[in-house]
Amino acid sequence: MQRDLSVNDQFAVRHIGPSSDDQRAMLATLGYETLDDLITAALPAEIPDGSQAAPALAKLPAARTETQVLADLRRLAARNTVRVSMIGLGYYATNTPAVIRRNVLENPAWYTAYTPYQPEISQGRLEALLNFQTMVCDLTGLGVATVHEANYRNGLMHGIRPVTGGVAAGGTAITCLNFAGDNLMLHAAIDLAQPGDMIIVGVTAPSTHGMFGEMLATSCRARGVTGVVLDAAARDSAELRDLQFPVWARTVSAAGTVKAIPGWVNIPISCGGVVVFPGDVVVADDDGVVVVARADAAEVLEAATRRLEHEAALRPRFAAGESSLDTGNLRGMLAPYIRQDQP
């Protein structure tokens, strides 16, 4: 039995283009005999045809390499006047609609919404975000002490202690700088926070006012905020413990605050003697709070993981009673100071 194996509706037929018969049929419908006749009728007289192209092309500058073009573009861009971006520096009298703030000022994806590459860009951005969030979770699980050691013993806040206790938290820093006795910008930071963020609160002068309590903790939990660190005081400590919402502060105080003076949100601040930039990774537990620069997070995670593996290898030797002087090869350091004639 013979079958007709000719292809009538396959990808090649539909996408390579019209056949000669298709072209003749379309030209007949339009009233032209050849494609050249159609092109001559369609193109304006000002556009040169093949015989007139040489003089027009002669007026064009000589071709340049990609490197040369990029160098010229850099020289052109250098003529721009660089200004200071005020985006994200705080709340002032101007009221920016949320849809513009979220989708334009804070989201660089808006200008690629209709390009052919948007799916790839969105997928890449989503994958990068997922990887970073996973890295933050991994650092949180390693604990403050290990992360601090892996971070070359940098970034540990001083004088900041756990208020809730028995909890650990980690996230990306949302920073706010408040005037002493005023927590207006803390409210603004909570409004800006996204799930997975950790709010870091600085003050312009030493303060022991209770800037954060049970009501704001309830709001933070609803918004997915992972914790709050204050270079001032917290209040409602019993309620915070009941909520098990992670809070670290310099002290605990019932002294209230006002909401009167605008400050700043998402600027570099000092908290616990450590400079915190927006987007830095913050890890906190009962040992305290440590900050890792966003750019260093992957390197610190790798170093912290190696440190844990090393400790896991040493643990059986400690359990067997072996001296830490021997496991750490420290005995030789003490040898010059030990008298040999001692029994």
FENLINNOR-V477189 format. One record per pair of residues at least 12 apart in sequence whose C-alpha atoms are under 8 Angstrom apart, sorted by the first residue. I is the first residue (numbers start at 1). J is the second residue. D is the distance in whole Angstrom. If there is no record, write none. Layout:
BEGIN
i=I j=J d=D
i=I j=J d=D
END
This chain:
BEGIN
i=87 j=105 d=7
i=88 j=265 d=6
i=88 j=266 d=6
i=88 j=267 d=8
i=89 j=264 d=6
i=89 j=265 d=6
i=89 j=266 d=6
i=89 j=267 d=6
i=90 j=262 d=8
i=90 j=263 d=6
i=90 j=264 d=4
i=90 j=265 d=5
i=90 j=266 d=7
i=91 j=188 d=8
i=91 j=262 d=7
i=91 j=263 d=7
i=91 j=264 d=7
i=91 j=265 d=7
i=92 j=262 d=7
i=109 j=122 d=8
i=133 j=196 d=8
i=135 j=297 d=8
i=135 j=298 d=7
i=135 j=301 d=7
i=136 j=170 d=6
i=136 j=171 d=6
i=136 j=172 d=8
i=136 j=281 d=7
i=137 j=170 d=7
i=137 j=171 d=8
i=138 j=301 d=8
i=139 j=170 d=8
i=139 j=283 d=7
i=139 j=301 d=6
i=140 j=168 d=7
i=140 j=169 d=6
i=140 j=170 d=5
i=140 j=283 d=5
i=140 j=284 d=7
i=142 j=304 d=7
i=142 j=305 d=8
i=143 j=168 d=8
i=143 j=283 d=7
i=143 j=284 d=7
i=143 j=285 d=7
i=144 j=283 d=6
i=144 j=284 d=6
i=144 j=285 d=6
i=144 j=287 d=6
i=144 j=288 d=7
i=144 j=289 d=7
i=144 j=290 d=6
i=145 j=287 d=7
i=146 j=304 d=6
i=146 j=307 d=7
i=146 j=308 d=8
i=147 j=290 d=8
i=147 j=300 d=7
i=147 j=301 d=7
i=147 j=304 d=6
i=148 j=290 d=6
i=149 j=304 d=8
i=150 j=300 d=6
i=150 j=301 d=8
i=150 j=303 d=5
i=150 j=304 d=5
i=150 j=307 d=7
i=151 j=292 d=7
i=151 j=300 d=6
i=154 j=290 d=8
i=154 j=291 d=8
i=155 j=274 d=6
i=155 j=290 d=5
i=155 j=291 d=5
i=155 j=292 d=6
i=156 j=274 d=7
i=156 j=288 d=8
i=156 j=289 d=6
i=156 j=290 d=4
i=156 j=291 d=6
i=157 j=271 d=7
i=157 j=272 d=4
i=157 j=273 d=6
i=157 j=274 d=6
i=157 j=288 d=7
i=157 j=289 d=6
i=157 j=290 d=6
i=157 j=291 d=8
i=158 j=272 d=5
i=158 j=273 d=6
i=159 j=250 d=6
i=159 j=272 d=6
i=160 j=229 d=8
i=160 j=230 d=8
i=160 j=231 d=7
i=160 j=248 d=6
i=160 j=249 d=5
i=160 j=250 d=5
i=160 j=251 d=8
i=160 j=272 d=6
i=160 j=288 d=7
i=160 j=289 d=7
i=161 j=248 d=5
i=161 j=249 d=6
i=161 j=250 d=6
i=161 j=251 d=7
i=161 j=286 d=8
i=161 j=287 d=8
i=161 j=288 d=6
i=161 j=289 d=8
i=162 j=246 d=8
i=162 j=247 d=6
i=162 j=248 d=4
i=162 j=249 d=6
i=162 j=285 d=7
i=162 j=286 d=6
i=162 j=288 d=7
i=163 j=234 d=8
i=163 j=237 d=6
i=163 j=240 d=8
i=163 j=241 d=8
i=163 j=246 d=8
i=163 j=247 d=5
i=163 j=248 d=5
i=163 j=249 d=7
i=163 j=252 d=8
i=164 j=237 d=7
i=164 j=240 d=6
i=164 j=241 d=5
i=164 j=244 d=6
i=164 j=245 d=7
i=164 j=246 d=6
i=164 j=247 d=6
i=164 j=248 d=7
i=165 j=241 d=7
i=165 j=246 d=8
i=165 j=285 d=8
i=165 j=286 d=6
i=166 j=285 d=7
i=166 j=286 d=6
i=167 j=244 d=7
i=167 j=246 d=6
i=167 j=285 d=6
i=167 j=286 d=7
i=168 j=246 d=7
i=168 j=283 d=8
i=168 j=284 d=6
i=168 j=285 d=4
i=168 j=286 d=7
i=169 j=226 d=6
i=169 j=227 d=6
i=169 j=246 d=7
i=169 j=283 d=6
i=169 j=284 d=5
i=169 j=285 d=6
i=170 j=196 d=8
i=170 j=198 d=7
i=170 j=226 d=7
i=170 j=227 d=7
i=170 j=281 d=7
i=170 j=282 d=5
i=170 j=283 d=4
i=170 j=284 d=6
i=171 j=196 d=5
i=171 j=197 d=5
i=171 j=198 d=5
i=171 j=226 d=6
i=171 j=227 d=8
i=171 j=281 d=6
i=171 j=282 d=6
i=171 j=283 d=7
i=172 j=196 d=7
i=172 j=197 d=5
i=172 j=198 d=6
i=172 j=278 d=8
i=172 j=279 d=5
i=172 j=280 d=6
i=172 j=281 d=5
i=172 j=282 d=6
i=173 j=197 d=6
i=173 j=198 d=5
i=173 j=199 d=6
i=173 j=200 d=6
i=173 j=276 d=8
i=173 j=277 d=7
i=173 j=278 d=5
i=173 j=279 d=5
i=173 j=280 d=5
i=173 j=281 d=6
i=173 j=282 d=6
i=174 j=189 d=7
i=174 j=193 d=7
i=174 j=197 d=6
i=174 j=198 d=6
i=174 j=199 d=5
i=174 j=200 d=6
i=174 j=265 d=8
i=174 j=266 d=6
i=174 j=278 d=5
i=174 j=279 d=7
i=175 j=189 d=7
i=175 j=199 d=6
i=175 j=200 d=5
i=175 j=201 d=6
i=175 j=202 d=8
i=175 j=265 d=6
i=175 j=266 d=5
i=175 j=267 d=6
i=175 j=268 d=7
i=175 j=269 d=7
i=175 j=276 d=7
i=175 j=277 d=7
i=175 j=278 d=6
i=176 j=189 d=6
i=176 j=199 d=8
i=176 j=200 d=6
i=176 j=201 d=5
i=176 j=202 d=6
i=176 j=263 d=8
i=176 j=264 d=6
i=176 j=265 d=4
i=176 j=266 d=6
i=176 j=267 d=7
i=176 j=269 d=7
i=177 j=201 d=6
i=177 j=202 d=5
i=177 j=203 d=5
i=177 j=204 d=7
i=177 j=263 d=6
i=177 j=264 d=5
i=177 j=265 d=6
i=177 j=267 d=8
i=177 j=269 d=7
i=178 j=201 d=7
i=178 j=202 d=6
i=178 j=203 d=5
i=178 j=204 d=6
i=178 j=262 d=8
i=178 j=263 d=5
i=178 j=264 d=7
i=179 j=203 d=5
i=179 j=204 d=5
i=179 j=205 d=7
i=179 j=261 d=7
i=179 j=263 d=7
i=180 j=203 d=6
i=180 j=204 d=6
i=180 j=205 d=6
i=180 j=206 d=7
i=180 j=207 d=5
i=180 j=209 d=8
i=181 j=207 d=7
i=181 j=208 d=8
i=181 j=209 d=6
i=181 j=211 d=8
i=181 j=256 d=7
i=181 j=257 d=5
i=181 j=258 d=6
i=182 j=211 d=7
i=182 j=257 d=5
i=182 j=258 d=5
i=182 j=259 d=5
i=182 j=260 d=7
i=182 j=261 d=7
i=183 j=211 d=6
i=183 j=257 d=6
i=183 j=258 d=7
i=183 j=259 d=6
i=184 j=258 d=7
i=184 j=259 d=5
i=184 j=260 d=7
i=184 j=261 d=7
i=184 j=262 d=7
i=184 j=263 d=8
i=185 j=262 d=7
i=185 j=263 d=6
i=185 j=264 d=7
i=185 j=265 d=7
i=186 j=201 d=7
i=188 j=265 d=7
i=189 j=265 d=6
i=190 j=219 d=8
i=190 j=220 d=7
i=193 j=223 d=7
i=193 j=225 d=7
i=194 j=223 d=7
i=194 j=224 d=7
i=194 j=225 d=7
i=195 j=223 d=6
i=195 j=224 d=4
i=195 j=225 d=5
i=195 j=226 d=7
i=196 j=224 d=6
i=196 j=225 d=6
i=196 j=226 d=6
i=197 j=224 d=7
i=197 j=225 d=5
i=197 j=226 d=6
i=197 j=227 d=8
i=198 j=225 d=6
i=198 j=226 d=5
i=198 j=227 d=5
i=198 j=228 d=6
i=198 j=229 d=8
i=198 j=282 d=7
i=199 j=225 d=7
i=199 j=227 d=6
i=199 j=228 d=5
i=199 j=229 d=6
i=200 j=228 d=6
i=200 j=229 d=5
i=200 j=230 d=6
i=200 j=271 d=7
i=200 j=276 d=8
i=201 j=228 d=8
i=201 j=229 d=6
i=201 j=230 d=5
i=201 j=231 d=6
i=201 j=232 d=8
i=201 j=271 d=7
i=202 j=230 d=7
i=202 j=231 d=5
i=202 j=232 d=8
i=202 j=269 d=6
i=202 j=270 d=6
i=202 j=271 d=5
i=203 j=231 d=7
i=203 j=232 d=7
i=206 j=232 d=7
i=207 j=231 d=8
i=207 j=232 d=5
i=207 j=233 d=7
i=208 j=232 d=5
i=208 j=233 d=5
i=208 j=250 d=8
i=208 j=251 d=7
i=208 j=252 d=8
i=208 j=253 d=7
i=208 j=255 d=8
i=209 j=232 d=6
i=209 j=233 d=5
i=209 j=234 d=7
i=209 j=253 d=6
i=209 j=254 d=7
i=209 j=255 d=5
i=209 j=256 d=6
i=209 j=257 d=6
i=210 j=232 d=7
i=210 j=233 d=4
i=210 j=234 d=4
i=210 j=235 d=5
i=210 j=252 d=7
i=210 j=253 d=5
i=210 j=254 d=6
i=210 j=255 d=5
i=210 j=256 d=6
i=210 j=257 d=7
i=211 j=232 d=7
i=211 j=233 d=6
i=211 j=234 d=6
i=211 j=235 d=7
i=211 j=256 d=7
i=211 j=257 d=6
i=212 j=233 d=7
i=212 j=234 d=5
i=212 j=235 d=6
i=213 j=234 d=6
i=213 j=235 d=5
i=213 j=236 d=5
i=213 j=237 d=7
i=213 j=240 d=7
i=214 j=235 d=8
i=214 j=236 d=6
i=214 j=237 d=8
i=214 j=239 d=6
i=214 j=240 d=6
i=217 j=240 d=7
i=217 j=245 d=7
i=221 j=245 d=7
i=226 j=246 d=7
i=227 j=245 d=7
i=227 j=246 d=5
i=227 j=247 d=6
i=228 j=246 d=7
i=228 j=247 d=5
i=228 j=248 d=6
i=229 j=247 d=6
i=229 j=248 d=5
i=229 j=249 d=6
i=230 j=247 d=8
i=230 j=248 d=6
i=230 j=249 d=5
i=230 j=250 d=7
i=230 j=271 d=7
i=231 j=249 d=6
i=231 j=250 d=6
i=231 j=271 d=5
i=231 j=272 d=6
i=232 j=249 d=6
i=232 j=250 d=5
i=232 j=251 d=7
i=233 j=249 d=6
i=233 j=250 d=6
i=233 j=251 d=5
i=233 j=252 d=5
i=233 j=253 d=6
i=234 j=247 d=8
i=234 j=248 d=8
i=234 j=249 d=6
i=234 j=251 d=7
i=234 j=252 d=5
i=234 j=253 d=6
i=234 j=254 d=8
i=235 j=252 d=6
i=235 j=253 d=5
i=235 j=254 d=5
i=235 j=255 d=8
i=236 j=254 d=7
i=237 j=252 d=7
i=248 j=288 d=8
i=248 j=289 d=8
i=250 j=272 d=8
i=266 j=278 d=5
i=274 j=291 d=8
i=276 j=291 d=7
i=277 j=293 d=8
i=279 j=294 d=6
i=280 j=292 d=6
i=280 j=293 d=5
i=280 j=294 d=5
i=281 j=293 d=6
i=281 j=294 d=6
i=281 j=297 d=7
i=314 j=327 d=7
END
